[in-house]
């Protein structure tokens, strides 16, 4: 009969009866010592290991509550931020954790990775034990520092900076005494500082004398992977510095990693740093943290000896990016009397499109009821960490709403990444959104590349033309929204991202669902919170305000004075239907500013379609209603180059009605009939609709 993995493991680890009785006696003695200790009775600490007794003393000093039932639990957003800051640790741990998921199945054990403060970042192991772990927050987001959760494998190992095994009754908090925990600090291979911690926790019923040894081996393996990662990253950062060597040959150059630690110092830089910032030349060895970069997640401002690090002038810094992420800094220390190399802004790689000048709701110009309603809805949705569907015709300003939502959201300090789903080929869309690994496909970069989701981690991803997203990719987008997990193309490693998604479309997604081109579940997930940005023709009174705004803004940008729009020009603009909406209006104002020679924008400055529309409105319609109707239909078809679908839309009628009128009046697809017509000016929907009767 085939035995289960659990039975095999249990049999192989079965303890001798004498050893089991001995462990039981030790537990009982430890439990009595703990009861005396928490009761304030003088207890015999000789029955408790020194590492445990000292930890109990620290817990009492920290006023840890022995009745604590679970570790403090961080919210998902805070946990995601910590995962992002510790991405190197998690990347190095990925293989070990994946193997642990199989190795620990059926053993009642979990393997955990925590940060330097004892917050669990990732967990794997026996699925049935997962529920017991979650009950005490022994899972992602659980904070197991000794000062908050008492004596435990994670917190105590971090305090002592050495491997620690905490058995059941040795835990300080009563509700955790079912567990055995082996915690081992993981050290940064560059400077030896604590980078995180690996813990193996098992339920009380399992006694494994090799538990701590297993945890030590797993932690050392992760340290080895981190060393390989660090060396590879150092090489890539050095390669990215080469392009600046010739340009700044007379300046001092210092290359730093993401934590502000030295990976390269030129000879001239050692002299300049000592002269300008007081840094000691003999302390500039590789791996030394010598400067306070003041970057997020890098709050350390002292060196290994406790000395305060000097602040780096902002204009000395050139960000070094790998795969679109800032992973280091090149310091260009001026070697002459000039104050700075003046390169920081020009050399900065654009990793996102965040623009504080366009990220506020006061950038949305207009006071019409329609635009105020949309703005009010967007203001209410901005602080909520939920996806938002922004609908509206082309050119209405959907991205302006998206930027304003980002600027007023909880992710405002994170990146804003915009991507047009219709701007790349079907084959490349997945790699652009989710990234790819080396060798994923022919022509792929040798280094791989991150996708827009990873680039937007901790911020906002704005997907334009979401209706263009191919059907077979839509489940992956739904998975990101539900679970925050992506897979790069050609990779099977899950990557967790925290992204606020804003989707924009000029399509009717409900109609796309009915046509089978868009998933119903994704539509419902996106449209729970939606905003419709009104078309310009629906914004009564905003046309004049927008013209004045664009007039001043564009004129200043071109170094010119604002133009004056003639009354006839304004009448034509007010009568026009604006199929291109606000974008078309902005382009028209810029055209008027550039073409006007005397500071006055007359009808000659307008495009043909608007000028002809104005002339059409001024011409009287003679003859019978049927004749007028025929002429208008002919004009519209000609202006639409024979496209009957576009013509029907301009006329405001259905295609079947248009076909009936063509038959009635004998009009061909090119807009001609046996009845002569006196004009061929193209019409818009607003002007045609006023003249066509019976449609």
C-alpha positions in Angstrom: 0.0 0.0 0.0 1.3 3.4 -1.0 2.1 5.6 1.9 1.5 9.4 1.7 4.3 11.9 1.9 3.2 12.8 5.3 3.4 9.2 6.6 6.8 8.7 5.1 8.2 11.9 6.6 6.6 11.1 10.0 8.2 7.6 10.0 11.6 8.9 9.0 11.7 11.5 11.7 10.2 9.4 14.5 12.0 10.2 17.8 13.1 7.5 20.2 10.7 7.2 23.1 13.3 8.3 25.6 14.1 11.5 23.7 10.4 12.3 23.3 10.0 12.0 27.1 13.0 14.2 27.6 11.6 16.9 25.3 8.2 16.6 27.1 10.0 17.2 30.5 11.9 20.2 29.1 8.7 21.7 27.8 6.9 21.2 31.1 9.8 22.8 33.0 10.0 25.7 30.6 6.2 26.2 30.9 6.4 26.4 34.7 9.3 28.8 34.5 7.3 31.0 32.1 4.3 31.0 34.3 6.4 32.1 37.3 8.1 34.8 35.2 4.9 36.4 33.9 3.4 36.2 37.4 6.2 38.1 38.9 7.5 35.1 40.9 11.2 34.6 41.2 11.8 31.6 38.9 14.7 29.3 38.4 16.1 30.5 35.0 18.5 27.6 35.0 15.7 25.6 33.5 15.5 28.0 30.5 18.2 28.6 27.9 20.0 32.0 28.2 18.9 33.1 24.8 15.3 32.6 25.9 15.6 34.1 29.4 17.3 37.2 28.0 14.5 37.6 25.4 11.8 37.3 28.1 13.5 40.1 30.0 13.5 42.3 26.9 9.8 41.5 26.3 9.0 42.6 29.8 10.9 45.8 29.3 9.0 46.4 26.1 5.7 45.7 27.9 4.7 42.9 25.5 1.3 41.5 26.3 1.5 37.8 27.0 -2.1 37.4 26.0 -1.4 38.7 22.4 -3.2 36.3 20.1 -1.6 37.3 16.8 1.2 39.5 15.4 0.2 43.0 14.2 -1.0 42.8 10.6 0.0 45.4 8.1 -2.5 46.4 5.4 -2.0 45.2 1.8 -0.8 48.6 0.5 1.9 48.9 3.2 2.9 45.3 2.6 3.2 45.8 -1.1 5.4 48.8 -0.6 7.7 46.8 1.7 7.8 44.0 -1.0 8.9 46.6 -3.6 11.6 47.9 -1.3 12.9 44.4 -0.8 12.5 43.1 -4.3 16.2 42.0 -4.5 15.7 39.8 -1.4 12.5 38.3 -2.8 14.0 37.7 -6.2 16.9 35.9 -4.5 14.5 33.8 -2.4 12.1 32.9 -5.2 13.7 29.5 -6.1 14.2 28.4 -2.5 10.6 29.2 -1.6 9.3 27.5 -4.7 11.2 24.3 -3.7 9.9 24.7 -0.1 6.3 24.6 -1.3 6.9 21.0 -2.5 9.5 19.9 0.1 7.3 21.0 3.1 4.0 19.6 1.8 2.4 17.5 4.4 4.9 18.3 7.1 2.9 21.0 8.9 5.7 23.5 8.2 6.0 26.9 6.6 9.0 28.8 5.2 8.9 32.5 5.6 10.9 35.5 4.3 10.8 38.6 6.5 12.4 42.1 6.1 14.8 43.7 8.6 11.9 44.8 10.9 10.4 41.3 11.0 7.5 41.9 8.6 6.8 38.7 6.6 7.1 39.4 2.9 6.5 35.9 1.4 5.5 32.5 2.6 5.4 28.9 1.2 4.9 25.4 2.6 2.2 23.0 3.7 -1.2 24.2 2.5 -3.1 22.8 5.5 -0.8 24.7 7.9 -1.4 27.9 6.1 -4.8 28.4 7.9 -3.2 28.0 11.3 -0.5 30.4 10.3 -2.9 33.0 9.1 -4.8 32.8 12.5 -1.7 34.3 14.2 -0.6 36.5 11.3 2.2 34.1 10.4 1.8 35.1 6.8 2.4 38.1 4.5 2.2 41.4 6.3 2.5 39.9 9.8 4.9 42.0 12.0 7.0 39.6 14.2 9.5 42.0 15.8 10.3 40.9 19.3 9.1 44.2 20.8 5.6 43.6 19.5 5.1 39.9 19.4 7.5 38.7 22.1 10.1 35.9 21.9 9.9 34.1 18.5 12.2 32.8 15.8 11.9 35.8 13.6 12.1 38.7 16.0 14.7 37.2 18.4 17.0 36.2 15.6 16.9 39.7 14.2 17.7 41.2 17.7 20.7 38.8 18.2 21.7 38.8 14.5 22.3 35.0 14.7 20.4 31.8 14.0 17.9 31.0 16.7 15.6 28.1 17.4 12.6 28.9 19.6 10.6 25.9 20.8 7.0 25.8 21.7 6.8 26.8 25.3 9.8 29.2 24.9 7.6 31.7 23.1 6.7 34.6 25.2 3.1 35.0 24.0 0.8 32.2 25.0 -1.1 31.8 21.8 2.1 31.0 19.8 3.3 28.2 22.1 2.0 25.6 19.6 4.9 26.4 17.2 8.6 25.6 16.8 10.4 28.4 14.9 13.9 28.5 13.5 15.0 32.0 12.3 18.2 32.8 10.5 19.3 36.3 9.4 20.1 36.8 5.8 23.1 39.1 5.3 23.8 41.5 2.4 26.8 40.2 0.6 28.1 43.7 -0.1 28.4 45.1 3.4 27.3 42.3 5.7 24.3 44.2 7.0 21.1 42.3 7.7 19.0 42.2 4.5 16.2 40.1 5.9 15.4 36.8 7.6 14.4 33.2 6.7 12.2 31.3 9.2 10.9 27.8 9.2 7.9 27.4 11.5 6.3 24.0 12.4 3.4 23.0 14.5 4.0 21.6 18.0 3.3 18.0 17.1 6.4 17.9 14.9 9.9 17.7 16.5 12.7 18.1 14.0 16.2 18.3 15.5 17.5 19.4 12.1 15.0 22.3 11.8 17.6 25.0 12.5 20.2 23.4 10.2 17.7 23.4 7.4 16.9 27.0 7.9 20.7 27.9 8.0 21.3 26.1 4.7 18.3 27.8 3.0 19.4 31.2 4.2 23.0 30.7 3.0 21.7 29.6 -0.4 19.8 32.9 -0.6 22.9 34.9 0.4 24.8 33.1 -2.4 22.1 34.1 -4.9 22.1 37.7 -3.6 25.9 37.8 -4.1 25.6 36.7 -7.7 22.8 39.3 -8.3 24.9 42.0 -6.7 27.9 41.2 -8.9 25.9 41.1 -12.0 24.2 44.4 -11.2 27.6 46.0 -10.4 28.9 45.0 -13.8 25.8 46.4 -15.5 26.0 49.6 -13.6 29.7 50.0 -14.5 28.8 49.5 -18.1 26.2 52.2 -18.0 28.8 54.6 -16.4 31.2 54.1 -19.4 29.3 56.6 -21.6 30.0 59.4 -19.1 33.8 58.7 -18.7 34.9 60.8 -21.7 32.4 63.5 -21.2 33.4 64.2 -17.6 37.1 63.3 -17.9 38.1 66.4 -15.8 35.6 65.7 -13.0 35.5 63.1 -10.2 33.2 60.1 -10.8 31.7 57.9 -8.1 29.3 55.1 -8.9 26.9 54.0 -6.2 24.4 51.3 -6.0 20.7 51.7 -5.0 21.6 52.0 -1.3 24.3 54.6 -1.8 27.2 52.2 -1.5 30.4 52.6 -3.5 30.9 50.3 -6.5 33.6 52.5 -8.2 35.6 55.7 -7.3 37.9 57.4 -9.7 41.3 58.7 -8.3 40.2 62.3 -8.8 37.0 61.7 -7.0 38.8 60.6 -3.8 40.6 63.9 -3.6 37.5 66.0 -4.5 35.3 64.2 -2.0 37.7 64.8 0.8 38.1 68.5 -0.2 34.4 69.3 -0.8 32.5 67.0 1.6 35.0 65.9 4.2 34.8 62.2 3.2 37.9 60.3 4.2 39.8 59.0 1.2 40.7 55.7 3.0 37.0 55.0 3.6 36.0 54.9 -0.1 36.4 51.1 -0.4 33.8 49.1 -2.4 30.6 48.5 -0.4 31.0 51.4 1.9 28.1 53.7 2.4 29.7 57.2 2.2 26.9 59.5 1.1 23.3 60.2 2.1 21.3 60.2 -1.1 18.1 61.0 0.6 16.1 58.6 -1.6 12.8 56.9 -0.7 13.5 53.6 1.2 17.1 54.7 1.8 16.8 56.6 5.1 20.2 55.6 6.4 22.3 58.7 6.9 25.2 57.3 8.9 28.1 55.1 8.0 29.2 51.9 9.6 31.0 53.8 12.4 28.0 55.9 13.3 29.3 59.1 11.6 26.8 61.4 9.9 27.0 61.1 6.1 27.3 64.4 4.1 24.3 65.3 1.9 25.0 65.1 -1.8 24.1 68.2 -3.9 21.2 67.3 -6.2 23.0 68.6 -9.3 25.8 66.2 -8.9 23.6 63.2 -9.3 22.8 61.3 -12.5 20.4 58.3 -12.1 21.6 55.0 -13.5 18.7 52.8 -14.7 18.5 49.1 -15.5 15.5 47.8 -17.3 13.7 51.1 -16.8 14.2 51.1 -13.0 16.6 53.5 -11.2 19.2 51.1 -9.7 22.1 53.3 -8.9 23.6 56.8 -9.0 26.6 58.4 -10.8 28.1 61.3 -8.9 29.8 63.9 -11.1 31.9 65.9 -8.7 33.0 69.2 -10.4 36.7 69.4 -10.8 36.9 73.1 -11.8 35.4 76.3 -10.3 32.1 75.7 -11.9 29.4 74.9 -9.3 28.1 71.7 -10.9 28.2 69.5 -14.0 24.6 70.7 -14.9 23.7 67.4 -16.3 21.3 65.9 -13.8 18.1 66.9 -15.5 19.2 66.2 -19.0 20.6 62.8 -18.2 17.8 61.7 -16.0 16.1 58.7 -17.6 12.3 59.2 -17.9 10.9 56.2 -16.0 7.4 57.6 -15.9 5.2 60.4 -17.2 4.3 62.0 -13.9 3.8 65.8 -14.3 2.7 67.7 -11.2 1.7 70.6 -13.4 -1.0 68.5 -15.0 -2.0 66.4 -12.0 -4.6 68.6 -10.4 -8.3 69.1 -11.1 -7.9 72.8 -11.6 -6.2 71.9 -14.8 -9.6 70.9 -16.2 -11.0 74.2 -17.7 -14.7 74.7 -17.9 -17.8 75.6 -15.8 -20.6 73.9 -17.7 -22.8 71.6 -15.8 -21.7 68.6 -17.9 -18.0 69.1 -17.1 -18.6 70.0 -13.5 -20.6 66.7 -13.0 -17.7 64.7 -14.4 -15.1 66.5 -12.3 -17.1 66.1 -9.2 -17.3 62.3 -9.8 -13.6 62.1 -10.4 -12.8 64.0 -7.2 -14.8 61.5 -5.2 -13.2 58.5 -6.8 -9.6 59.8 -6.7 -8.7 58.9 -3.1 -10.2 55.4 -3.4 -7.8 52.6 -4.4 -10.1 51.1 -7.1 -9.8 51.0 -10.9 -11.7 53.7 -12.8 -13.1 53.5 -16.3 -12.9 56.8 -18.1 -15.2 57.0 -21.1 -15.6 59.6 -23.8 -15.1 60.5 -27.4 -11.7 61.1 -28.9 -10.1 64.3 -27.8 -12.4 65.1 -24.8 -9.5 65.1 -22.3 -9.7 61.7 -20.7 -6.0 61.6 -19.9 -6.3 65.0 -18.1 -8.9 63.4 -15.9 -6.6 60.4 -15.3 -3.7 62.6 -14.3 -5.9 64.6 -11.9 -7.1 61.4 -10.3 -3.5 60.2 -9.9 -2.4 63.5 -8.4 -5.2 63.3 -5.8 -4.8 59.6 -5.0 -3.0 57.6 -2.4 -0.4 56.7 -5.0 0.3 60.3 -6.0 3.9 60.0 -4.9 4.4 56.9 -7.2 4.9 56.9 -10.9 2.3 57.7 -13.5 2.7 55.4 -16.6 0.5 55.9 -19.6 0.2 53.3 -22.3 -2.0 53.1 -25.5 -3.2 49.6 -26.1 -3.8 50.4 -29.7 -0.4 51.8 -30.4 1.5 48.4 -30.7 1.0 45.3 -32.6 -1.0 42.4 -31.3 2.1 40.3 -31.0 4.0 42.9 -28.9 1.1 43.9 -26.6 1.7 41.2 -23.9 5.5 42.0 -23.7 4.8 45.7 -23.4 2.3 45.3 -20.6 3.9 42.4 -18.6 7.6 42.5 -19.7 9.6 39.6 -20.9 12.7 37.6 -19.9 15.8 36.8 -21.9 15.2 34.7 -24.9 11.4 34.9 -24.6 11.1 35.4 -28.4 13.1 36.2 -31.5 14.5 39.7 -31.2 14.1 40.0 -27.5 16.7 42.0 -25.5 19.4 39.8 -24.0 18.7 41.4 -20.6 14.9 41.1 -20.8 12.7 44.1 -20.0 10.1 45.0 -17.4 6.6 45.8 -18.6 4.3 48.8 -17.9 2.8 47.1 -14.8 6.2 46.7 -13.1 7.2 50.2 -14.2 4.0 51.6 -12.6 4.5 49.7 -9.3 3.5 51.8 -6.4 1.7 54.3 -8.7 -0.8 54.5 -11.5 -1.0 52.7 -14.8 -3.3 54.5 -17.3 -4.3 52.2 -20.2 -5.8 54.1 -23.1 -8.0 52.4 -25.7 -8.6 49.5 -23.4 -11.1 48.2 -25.9 -8.2 47.4 -28.2 -6.8 44.9 -25.7 -6.9 41.5 -27.3 -9.4 39.0 -26.0 -6.8 36.4 -24.9 -4.9 38.9 -22.8 -7.9 40.2 -20.9 -7.9 37.3 -18.4 -4.4 38.3 -17.4 -5.5 41.9 -16.8 -8.3 40.6 -14.7 -5.9 38.5 -12.7 -3.7 41.6 -12.0 -6.8 43.5 -10.8 -7.9 40.7 -8.6 -4.6 39.3 -7.2 -1.9 41.8 -8.1 0.3 39.2 -9.8 1.9 39.2 -13.3 4.0 36.8 -15.3 6.6 38.1 -17.7 6.5 36.6 -21.2 8.6 33.5 -21.3 8.7 33.2 -17.5 6.9 31.2 -14.9 7.9 33.3 -11.8 4.9 35.2 -10.3 5.7 38.9 -9.7 3.5 40.9 -7.3 2.7 44.5 -8.3 0.7 47.2 -6.6 -0.8 49.4 -9.3 -3.8 51.7 -9.4 -5.4 51.1 -12.8 -7.2 53.7 -14.8 -8.7 52.6 -18.1 -9.8 54.9 -20.9 -11.9 54.2 -24.0 -13.8 55.9 -26.8 -15.7 52.7 -27.5 -19.0 51.5 -26.2 -17.6 48.6 -24.1 -21.1 47.2 -23.5 -21.5 46.8 -27.3 -18.0 45.3 -27.5 -19.1 42.7 -24.8 -22.3 41.9 -26.8 -20.1 41.5 -29.9 -17.8 39.0 -28.1 -14.8 41.3 -28.3 -14.6 42.2 -24.6 -15.0 39.9 -21.6 -18.1 40.6 -19.5 -16.3 39.9 -16.2 -13.5 42.4 -17.0 -16.1 45.0 -18.1 -17.9 44.7 -14.8 -14.6 44.9 -12.9 -13.6 48.1 -14.7 -17.0 49.8 -14.8 -17.9 49.5 -11.1 -16.5 53.1 -10.9 -16.7 55.0 -14.2 -16.7 58.5 -15.4 -18.0 59.8 -18.7 -16.2 62.9 -20.0 -18.7 65.0 -22.0 -18.1 65.9 -25.6 -17.3 69.6 -26.3 -20.7 70.1 -28.1 -22.3 69.1 -24.8 -20.5 71.7 -22.7 -22.7 74.7 -23.1 -20.7 77.9 -22.5 -17.3 76.3 -22.3 -16.2 77.0 -25.8 -15.4 80.6 -25.2 -13.6 79.8 -22.0 -11.5 77.2 -23.6 -10.6 79.4 -26.5 -9.4 82.1 -24.1 -7.4 79.6 -22.0 -5.7 78.1 -25.0 -5.1 81.5 -26.6 -3.1 82.7 -23.6 -1.3 79.5 -22.9 -0.2 78.7 -26.4 0.7 82.3 -27.2 3.0 82.3 -24.2 4.6 79.0 -25.2 5.4 80.4 -28.7 6.5 83.8 -27.4 3.7 85.6 -29.1 0.8 87.8 -28.0 -2.7 86.3 -27.9 -4.8 86.8 -31.0 -8.2 88.4 -31.3 -10.9 86.2 -32.8 -13.2 88.2 -35.1 -17.0 88.0 -34.4 -17.6 86.0 -37.6 -14.9 83.6 -36.6 -16.4 83.1 -33.2 -19.9 82.5 -34.8 -18.3 79.8 -37.0 -16.6 78.2 -34.1 -19.8 78.2 -32.0 -21.8 76.6 -34.9 -19.2 73.9 -35.6 -19.9 70.4 -34.2 -16.3 69.6 -33.0 -15.9 65.9 -33.8 -12.3 66.2 -32.5 -13.5 67.8 -29.3 -11.1 69.8 -27.1 -8.0 68.5 -28.8 -9.3 69.8 -32.1 -10.1 73.1 -30.6 -6.7 73.4 -29.0 -5.0 72.7 -32.4 -7.3 75.2 -34.1 -6.3 78.0 -31.6 -2.6 77.2 -32.1 -3.2 77.3 -35.9 -4.8 80.7 -35.5 -1.9 82.1 -33.4 0.7 80.9 -35.9 -1.2 82.0 -39.1 -2.6 85.4 -38.1 -0.4 88.2 -39.3 -2.1 91.3 -37.7 -3.2 89.8 -34.4 -6.7 89.0 -35.6 -8.0 85.5 -36.4 -10.5 85.9 -39.2 -12.3 83.2 -41.3 -9.2 82.7 -43.4 -7.4 81.3 -40.4 -9.9 78.5 -40.0 -9.7 75.0 -41.6 -11.8 74.4 -44.7 -14.4 72.2 -42.9 -15.2 75.0 -40.4 -15.1 77.8 -42.9 -17.4 75.9 -45.3 -19.7 75.0 -42.5 -20.1 78.7 -41.7 -20.8 79.5 -45.4 -23.3 76.8 -45.5 -25.2 78.2 -42.6 -25.3 81.6 -44.2 -26.8 80.3 -47.5 -30.6 80.2 -47.7 -32.2 76.9 -48.5 -34.5 77.5 -51.5 -37.1 75.4 -53.1 -39.2 72.7 -51.5 -38.4 70.8 -48.4 -37.7 67.7 -50.5 -35.2 69.7 -52.7 -33.4 71.1 -49.6 -33.3 67.6 -48.0 -31.8 66.1 -51.2 -29.1 68.8 -51.4 -28.1 68.4 -47.8 -27.8 64.6 -48.2 -25.7 65.0 -51.3 -23.4 67.5 -49.6 -22.9 65.3 -46.6 -22.2 62.2 -48.7 -19.6 64.1 -50.7 -18.0 65.5 -47.6 -17.7 62.0 -46.2 -16.1 60.7 -49.5 -19.0 58.4 -50.1 -18.8 56.6 -46.7 -22.5 56.1 -45.9 -21.9 55.1 -42.3 -20.2 58.4 -41.6 -22.8 60.3 -43.5 -25.6 58.7 -41.5 -23.8 59.7 -38.3 -23.4 63.3 -39.4 -27.1 63.5 -40.5 -28.2 62.0 -37.2 -30.2 59.1 -38.8 -29.8 55.4 -39.2 -28.2 53.8 -42.2 -31.4 52.1 -43.2 -33.2 55.5 -43.2 -30.3 56.9 -45.3 -30.6 54.1 -47.8 -34.4 54.8 -48.1 -33.7 58.4 -48.8 -31.1 57.6 -51.5 -33.6 55.4 -53.3 -36.3 58.1 -52.9 -34.2 60.8 -54.4 -32.1 58.7 -56.8 -28.9 59.7 -55.1 -25.8 57.6 -55.8 -23.2 56.6 -53.3 -21.0 59.5 -54.5 -23.7 62.0 -53.6 -25.0 62.9 -57.1 -28.5 62.7 -58.6 -30.5 63.8 -61.6 -31.4 67.0 -59.7 -28.8 69.7 -60.0 -27.4 71.1 -56.8 -25.9 74.5 -56.2 -23.3 73.7 -53.4 -21.0 71.0 -52.2 -19.9 72.3 -48.9 -19.4 69.6 -46.3 -21.8 69.6 -43.4 -21.6 68.6 -39.8 -24.2 66.8 -37.7 -25.4 70.0 -36.1 -25.8 72.0 -39.3 -27.3 69.1 -41.3 -29.7 68.2 -38.6 -31.2 71.7 -38.6 -31.9 71.5 -42.3 -33.0 67.9 -43.0 -36.7 67.4 -42.6 -38.5 64.2 -42.1 -35.3 62.3 -41.0 
